[in-house]
Amino acid sequence: MGEPRTFYTKFALAFMRVTHTTQSNLNTIDFNKLEFGKVFTDYMLYCDFDGEKWGEFTMEPLQALSFHPATSVLHYGQAIFEGLKAYRAEDDKINIFRLRDNILRMNKSAERMAMPDLEVESVVHAIQEFVKLQKDWVPSKKQGSLYIRPFMISTDNTLRAIPSNSFRFMVIACPVGFYYSTAISLLLEKSYSRAATGGVGYAKAAGNYAASFYPSHKAKEKGFDQILWTDVNNNNTLEELGSANFFFVKEGVLYTPEIHDSILEGITRDTVIKLAQMSGIEVVEKQVPADEFEGALKNGKIDCMFATGTAAGITFVNSVSIDETLYSVDSDRYAQVLTLLDALNAVKTLQDVKNPDWNFVV
């Protein structure tokens, strides 16, 4: 098999050290049976921050990490991440969709979590090189996409409850199928909160997700796929799902909860809003109390419900339970949003290139 080969490659703004794998796992993967987040590509990308500056990028074969038991991320949770996808388009072009926007959002998370800013253009180019080296791992359009997970963790060895000085930024990737293949059901939550006003809900912080696991597990035990979170201190106004933003169509108008500091500002959410507006659909971002939403459901005024996210894309919601009353809507038959779904898929796979700043082709 030979020894791994290491060399330096120069890209737009920096150097990257690359060590090639001696044996790829690509041929062992069934791309028609991809479970989300279980199969990983051959390489990982990383870069370390020493308290003053970021070092060089390194790309090497995927392997386990070794950390001291006192590594601060294990105790105080300074950890953030992003999720984005690369899609196989015509002529085998690979489009990393809205890459720069994800890195800009990661910097917003980093600021809130007392972590260093990333050098956006350097990271953009590094991820492009990461994906380019692994183009064969991107499934076909019918099979799915390549899910890309950038993340950052604190790496000081200390038990003092203070912000870390050192950090590691990393990127790993998974070929994935489709997160939801059918419409889902929701439980509207009025007791537990995903995040609090003044907290870190708008950041993509690891702890936000850990905090949601217990009530989400209870909801799944009752037969629901996801929780529709609400602001329990503000008339239970609608917020988001655990891993996606929420939309509904009421009398032909598209509504979504307006962004505030306990809601993550989704990249797919933003894309859907822009595509809807471009197609002439009226979009309203506002606070929607649960009682108002339930009243519209009772009166048959809700035409469609759906969730948006990197993993979810556009996922239809055909039922929601509120205070043990189940409301059903034929969301996945609503033509206007089906057309919006087609438009979203078209921009991801370069069939529609009216927004070139969204596309990073390798």
C-alpha positions as CSV (number, residue, x, y, z in Angstrom):
1,M,0.0,0.0,0.0
2,G,3.0,2.4,0.5
3,E,3.4,5.3,2.8
4,P,1.0,8.3,2.8
5,R,2.2,11.1,0.6
6,T,2.3,14.6,2.0
7,F,2.7,17.7,-0.1
8,Y,1.8,21.4,-0.1
9,T,-0.8,22.9,-2.4
10,K,-1.2,26.7,-2.9
11,F,-4.7,28.0,-3.3
12,A,-6.0,31.6,-3.4
13,L,-5.1,32.9,0.0
14,A,-3.0,30.3,1.8
15,F,-1.1,27.1,1.8
16,M,-2.5,23.7,2.7
17,R,-0.6,20.6,3.7
18,V,-2.2,17.5,2.2
19,T,-1.5,13.9,3.1
20,H,-3.1,11.5,0.7
21,T,-4.7,8.3,1.9
22,T,-3.2,5.0,0.8
23,Q,-6.6,3.3,0.7
24,S,-9.9,4.9,-0.1
25,N,-13.2,3.6,1.4
26,L,-15.1,4.8,-1.6
27,N,-15.6,1.4,-3.2
28,T,-17.2,0.0,-0.1
29,I,-20.1,2.4,0.0
30,D,-23.6,1.7,-1.4
31,F,-24.7,5.1,-2.6
32,N,-28.3,3.9,-2.9
33,K,-28.5,3.1,0.8
34,L,-27.1,6.1,2.6
35,E,-28.0,6.6,6.3
36,F,-27.6,10.3,7.3
37,G,-24.4,11.0,9.2
38,K,-23.1,7.4,9.3
39,V,-20.7,7.2,6.3
40,F,-17.7,9.5,6.1
41,T,-15.4,10.5,3.3
42,D,-11.7,9.7,3.3
43,Y,-10.4,13.0,4.5
44,M,-10.7,15.6,7.2
45,L,-9.6,19.2,7.1
46,Y,-8.4,21.2,10.1
47,C,-6.6,24.4,11.3
48,D,-5.5,25.5,14.8
49,F,-5.8,28.8,16.5
50,D,-2.9,29.4,19.0
51,G,-4.5,32.3,20.9
52,E,-3.3,35.0,18.4
53,K,-3.6,33.6,14.9
54,W,-4.8,30.7,12.8
55,G,-2.1,28.3,11.5
56,E,-2.0,26.5,8.1
57,F,-4.7,24.3,6.9
58,T,-4.0,20.5,7.0
59,M,-5.9,17.9,5.0
60,E,-5.2,14.3,5.9
61,P,-6.9,10.9,6.1
62,L,-9.9,10.8,8.5
63,Q,-8.8,9.4,11.9
64,A,-9.7,9.6,15.6
65,L,-8.7,12.6,17.6
66,S,-6.7,12.5,20.8
67,F,-7.4,15.1,23.5
68,H,-6.4,15.6,27.1
69,P,-9.2,14.8,29.6
70,A,-9.2,18.5,30.7
71,T,-9.7,19.8,27.2
72,S,-12.1,22.7,27.8
73,V,-14.7,21.8,25.2
74,L,-15.5,18.7,27.2
75,H,-16.3,20.7,30.3
76,Y,-17.6,24.1,29.2
77,G,-19.0,23.5,25.8
78,Q,-17.3,26.0,23.6
79,A,-18.4,24.3,20.4
80,I,-20.1,25.5,17.3
81,F,-20.8,24.0,13.9
82,E,-22.3,24.5,10.5
83,G,-24.0,22.2,8.0
84,L,-24.0,22.7,4.2
85,K,-24.2,20.5,1.1
86,A,-22.5,19.9,-2.2
87,Y,-24.6,18.7,-5.1
88,R,-23.8,17.0,-8.3
89,A,-25.0,19.0,-11.3
90,E,-24.9,18.5,-15.0
91,D,-21.5,17.7,-16.6
92,D,-20.4,16.3,-13.3
93,K,-20.0,19.8,-11.8
94,I,-20.1,19.9,-8.1
95,N,-21.9,22.9,-6.5
96,I,-21.2,23.7,-2.8
97,F,-24.4,25.7,-2.1
98,R,-24.1,29.0,-0.2
99,L,-20.7,28.1,1.2
100,R,-19.7,31.7,2.1
101,D,-23.0,32.4,3.8
102,N,-22.4,29.4,6.1
103,I,-19.0,30.6,7.1
104,L,-20.3,34.1,7.7
105,R,-23.0,32.6,10.0
106,M,-20.3,30.6,11.8
107,N,-18.5,33.8,12.6
108,K,-21.7,35.1,14.2
109,S,-21.8,31.9,16.3
110,A,-18.1,32.3,17.2
111,E,-18.6,35.9,18.4
112,R,-21.5,34.8,20.7
113,M,-19.5,31.9,22.1
114,A,-16.2,33.9,22.7
115,M,-14.4,32.1,19.9
116,P,-12.1,33.5,17.2
117,D,-13.4,34.7,13.8
118,L,-12.5,32.5,10.9
119,E,-10.7,34.1,7.9
120,V,-13.7,33.7,5.6
121,E,-12.1,33.7,2.2
122,S,-9.4,31.3,3.3
123,V,-11.9,28.9,4.8
124,V,-14.1,29.1,1.6
125,H,-11.1,28.2,-0.6
126,A,-10.0,25.4,1.8
127,I,-13.4,23.8,1.8
128,Q,-13.5,24.0,-2.0
129,E,-10.1,22.1,-2.1
130,F,-11.5,19.6,0.4
131,V,-14.5,18.9,-1.7
132,K,-12.5,18.9,-5.0
133,L,-10.3,16.2,-3.7
134,Q,-13.3,14.1,-2.9
135,K,-15.6,14.8,-5.9
136,D,-16.3,11.1,-6.4
137,W,-17.9,11.0,-3.0
138,V,-20.7,13.3,-4.1
139,P,-23.8,11.2,-4.8
140,S,-25.9,11.6,-8.0
141,K,-28.9,14.0,-7.8
142,K,-31.2,10.9,-7.4
143,Q,-29.1,9.5,-4.6
144,G,-28.6,12.5,-2.4
145,S,-25.8,15.0,-1.8
146,L,-22.5,15.5,0.2
147,Y,-23.2,16.8,3.6
148,I,-20.3,19.0,4.8
149,R,-19.8,19.7,8.6
150,P,-17.5,22.5,9.6
151,F,-17.1,22.8,13.3
152,M,-14.9,24.6,15.9
153,I,-14.0,23.5,19.5
154,S,-12.0,25.0,22.3
155,T,-8.8,23.1,23.1
156,D,-7.1,24.6,26.2
157,N,-6.3,22.0,28.9
158,T,-7.9,23.6,31.9
159,L,-10.7,23.2,34.4
160,R,-11.0,26.9,35.0
161,A,-14.4,28.2,33.8
162,I,-13.0,30.7,31.4
163,P,-13.0,31.1,27.6
164,S,-10.3,29.0,25.9
165,N,-7.4,30.7,24.2
166,S,-6.8,27.9,21.7
167,F,-9.2,26.3,19.2
168,R,-9.4,23.8,16.4
169,F,-11.5,24.3,13.3
170,M,-12.3,21.1,11.4
171,V,-14.3,19.9,8.4
172,I,-15.6,16.4,7.8
173,A,-18.2,15.2,5.3
174,C,-20.7,12.5,4.7
175,P,-22.5,11.3,1.5
176,V,-26.1,11.3,2.5
177,G,-29.5,10.3,1.1
178,F,-32.7,12.3,1.8
179,Y,-33.3,13.2,5.4
180,Y,-37.1,12.9,5.2
181,S,-38.7,10.9,2.4
182,T,-42.3,11.6,3.5
183,A,-44.2,14.3,5.2
184,I,-43.7,14.6,9.0
185,S,-45.8,15.2,12.1
186,L,-45.1,17.8,14.8
187,L,-45.9,18.3,18.5
188,L,-46.2,21.9,19.4
189,E,-44.3,22.4,22.7
190,K,-45.5,24.8,25.4
191,S,-43.5,23.7,28.4
192,Y,-39.9,23.2,27.4
193,S,-37.8,25.8,25.5
194,R,-35.2,25.2,22.9
195,A,-33.5,28.5,23.7
196,A,-34.2,31.6,25.7
197,T,-34.3,35.3,24.8
198,G,-30.9,36.7,25.5
199,G,-29.3,33.3,25.2
200,V,-27.5,31.5,22.4
201,G,-30.4,30.3,20.3
202,Y,-29.3,32.3,17.2
203,A,-25.9,30.7,17.3
204,K,-25.3,27.2,16.0
205,A,-23.9,26.1,19.3
206,A,-23.7,22.4,20.2
207,G,-25.4,22.8,23.5
208,N,-28.6,24.1,21.8
209,Y,-29.1,20.6,20.4
210,A,-28.2,18.7,23.5
211,A,-30.8,20.7,25.4
212,S,-33.5,19.7,23.0
213,F,-32.8,16.0,23.0
214,Y,-34.9,15.1,26.1
215,P,-38.2,16.7,25.1
216,S,-37.6,15.6,21.5
217,H,-37.3,12.0,22.7
218,K,-40.5,12.3,24.7
219,A,-42.3,13.6,21.6
220,K,-41.0,10.7,19.5
221,E,-42.3,8.3,22.1
222,K,-45.7,9.8,21.5
223,G,-45.3,9.1,17.7
224,F,-44.3,12.6,16.5
225,D,-41.3,13.2,14.3
226,Q,-40.2,16.6,15.6
227,I,-41.1,19.4,18.1
228,L,-42.4,22.8,17.0
229,W,-40.8,24.9,19.6
230,T,-42.4,28.1,21.0
231,D,-41.3,31.0,23.1
232,V,-42.9,29.9,26.4
233,N,-42.4,33.4,27.9
234,N,-44.1,35.2,25.0
235,N,-47.6,33.8,24.4
236,N,-46.0,30.6,23.0
237,T,-45.1,32.4,19.8
238,L,-43.9,29.9,17.1
239,E,-40.2,29.5,16.8
240,E,-38.6,26.6,14.9
241,L,-38.1,22.9,14.8
242,G,-35.0,21.3,16.5
243,S,-33.1,21.2,13.2
244,A,-35.2,23.3,10.8
245,N,-37.1,26.6,10.4
246,F,-40.9,26.6,10.1
247,F,-43.2,27.9,7.4
248,F,-46.9,27.8,6.8
249,V,-49.2,29.1,4.1
250,K,-52.4,30.9,5.2
251,E,-54.9,31.9,2.6
252,G,-52.2,32.0,-0.1
253,V,-49.6,34.0,2.0
254,L,-46.4,32.4,3.2
255,Y,-45.6,33.0,6.9
256,T,-42.6,32.2,8.9
257,P,-41.6,33.3,12.5
258,E,-39.5,36.4,12.4
259,I,-35.9,36.0,13.4
260,H,-34.9,37.0,17.0
261,D,-32.1,35.8,19.3
262,S,-33.7,32.5,20.1
263,I,-34.1,31.4,16.5
264,L,-31.4,30.2,14.2
265,E,-31.4,32.2,10.9
266,G,-31.4,29.4,8.4
267,I,-29.6,29.6,5.1
268,T,-32.3,27.4,3.5
269,R,-34.9,29.6,5.1
270,D,-33.4,32.7,3.5
271,T,-33.1,30.9,0.1
272,V,-36.8,29.9,0.2
273,I,-37.9,33.4,1.2
274,K,-36.0,34.9,-1.7
275,L,-37.2,32.3,-4.2
276,A,-40.8,32.8,-3.1
277,Q,-40.5,36.5,-3.4
278,M,-39.0,36.2,-6.9
279,S,-41.9,34.0,-7.9
280,G,-44.5,36.5,-6.7
281,I,-45.5,34.8,-3.5
282,E,-46.2,37.2,-0.6
283,V,-43.9,36.4,2.4
284,V,-44.7,37.6,5.9
285,E,-42.1,37.3,8.8
286,K,-43.9,37.9,12.1
287,Q,-44.4,36.6,15.6
288,V,-47.3,34.1,15.5
289,P,-48.8,33.1,18.9
290,A,-49.7,29.4,19.2
291,D,-53.4,30.4,19.8
292,E,-53.5,32.4,16.6
293,F,-51.9,29.5,14.6
294,E,-54.4,27.0,16.2
295,G,-57.3,29.2,15.4
296,A,-56.3,29.3,11.7
297,L,-56.0,25.5,11.7
298,K,-59.4,25.1,13.3
299,N,-61.0,27.4,10.6
300,G,-59.3,25.6,7.7
301,K,-57.2,28.6,6.7
302,I,-53.8,26.8,6.7
303,D,-53.1,25.5,3.2
304,C,-49.7,24.1,3.8
305,M,-47.0,23.6,6.5
306,F,-43.3,22.8,5.9
307,A,-39.9,22.9,7.5
308,T,-36.6,24.1,5.8
309,G,-33.0,23.3,6.6
310,T,-29.8,22.0,5.0
311,A,-30.7,18.4,5.9
312,A,-34.4,18.8,5.5
313,G,-34.5,20.9,2.3
314,I,-38.2,21.5,2.1
315,T,-40.0,18.9,4.3
316,F,-43.8,18.9,4.3
317,V,-45.6,18.8,7.6
318,N,-49.0,17.1,7.3
319,S,-50.0,17.2,11.0
320,V,-49.4,19.1,14.2
321,S,-50.6,18.3,17.7
322,I,-51.5,21.3,20.0
323,D,-52.7,20.6,23.5
324,E,-53.5,17.0,22.5
325,T,-55.7,18.0,19.5
326,L,-54.3,16.8,16.2
327,Y,-54.7,19.0,13.1
328,S,-54.1,17.6,9.7
329,V,-53.3,19.5,6.4
330,D,-52.6,18.0,3.0
331,S,-49.4,20.0,2.8
332,D,-47.5,17.7,0.4
333,R,-50.2,18.3,-2.2
334,Y,-50.1,22.1,-2.2
335,A,-49.0,23.1,-5.7
336,Q,-47.4,26.4,-4.9
337,V,-44.9,25.0,-2.4
338,L,-44.3,21.9,-4.6
339,T,-43.2,24.5,-7.3
340,L,-41.0,26.2,-4.7
341,L,-39.4,22.9,-3.9
342,D,-38.6,22.4,-7.6
343,A,-37.1,25.9,-7.7
344,L,-34.9,25.2,-4.6
345,N,-33.6,22.0,-6.2
346,A,-32.9,23.8,-9.4
347,V,-30.7,26.4,-7.8
348,K,-28.8,23.8,-5.9
349,T,-28.0,21.8,-9.0
350,L,-27.2,24.8,-11.2
351,Q,-30.2,24.4,-13.4
352,D,-31.1,28.0,-12.2
353,V,-28.0,30.3,-12.0
354,K,-29.8,33.6,-11.5
355,N,-28.1,34.0,-8.1
356,P,-24.4,33.2,-8.9
357,D,-23.2,34.3,-5.5
358,W,-24.9,31.2,-4.0
359,N,-22.8,28.8,-6.0
360,F,-19.2,27.5,-5.4
361,V,-18.5,25.1,-8.2
362,V,-15.5,22.7,-8.1
